[in-house]
Amino acid sequence: MAELFVGTSGWAYPSWKPAFYPEKLAQTKFLTYYSGHLNTVEVNLTFRQLLKDTTAQKWIAQTPERFRFGIKAHQVITHIKRLKNTDDFVPRFFSTIEPLAQAGKLGPVLFQLPPNMKADPKLLEEFLRTLPKGVQIAFEFRHESWFADDIFACLKQHNRALCVAETEERVTPDVLTADFAYYRYRKPEYTGEERQAMVRRMHDHMAAGRDVFAYFKHEETPQGAIYAVELLNEAGKPLATE
């Protein structure tokens, strides 16, 4: 049965008090509280540093069984090496998030490419071959040259998701390339009509048997977390039957 996972990009924000976190809640208890209301989070820490085992074990202990950590791939892979000559670092990176996988709490791994990195189908194909099987993986392309049929076909062949990222400047085409869907909602505000459209799209995916991961913007206000709770409650309701 398809599952819906909705959260935000990060959780450690005191500025979310008191609209999301209770005023007197200690920051050490943020993740436990967060995971009582949302069932996934996108981790940005792993973009800049390798995850320590002690940190992974702490996260595992603080969250419920069905919780999932979406992991942003390290910048060495995406921004420094730019997908080239990563054979040594990719296994090292994935080994650091293995504890999450062993605990059944690893969500998709997101490879977010630099905005100035143009499409290179051959490079993408070669890189995809180096990635471990059995891990849900998504790609966020931020240069429009990547939004092409040959790129989509390559992702589909390897069952890797096109991350549908929505910002004030750019919207990724909502093209399905994997057996799960990945959304990043980056706009500061969404109208009620826009949020209802999200619910309908989530229902479409789940009715087709696809898991969905959706993450709202973090930043200084709790609005993304509030949207996430609403979306999880609305789209997570049992699907209507004819």
C-alpha positions, 0 to 999 in steps of 0.5 A: 500500500502506498504511503505519504511522507510529508515534512520540511527541510530541517527541524531545528528552528527556535523561530518556529515557536510558538506557532509550531513548537511549544514555547517552553520546549527545549531544542533537544526535544524538537525532533521528538515533537516534530516526528509526532506531527510529521513523518519525514524530514529532509536533512541538510546537514549531510550536504556539508558534513558526513553523518556521524554514527552517534548522530544517526543513532540519536535520530533513530532513538528520537523518532517513531518506527515509520519515520523517514529521513530524506538525506541531501547528498554531500556537496563533494559529489554534487558541487565540487566533483560535479558527479565526476570521479566520485567512485571513492566518495560515493560509497563512503557517503552511503556508508555513513547513512547505512545506520538509518537504512538498517533501522528502516528509517532511510528515505530518499537521497537527494542529489541537488545539482548546482544552478550553473551545471548544464545537462550532460546525459552521458555523465548522468548515465555513468554516475547513475551506474555507480549508485547503490541498488535498493536506495530511493534516489532523486535528482534536483536539476536547477538548470533548465537544460536538464528538463529534456526527454533523454534525461527523463528516459535515463532516470526512468531506466534506472528508477530514479526520481526527478525531484519536482522543485517549485520556487519563485523563479523556477518550476520543475516539470512534474514528470514521473521517472520512478516508482515513487515521487519527490516534491520540494515546495520552496515558495514562501506562501501557497494559496488554499487552491494551490494546496488543494492541487497538491492534495489531488496530486498526492492522491493520484500517486497513491492511487497508482501505488506510488509512495510520495515524499514532499518537503516544504521550505524551512527558513525563519518562519513556521509556515512550511511546517504548518503547511506540511501538517495540513497536507499530511492530514488532508492527503493522508486520509483514506482514498475515496472509493467509487 
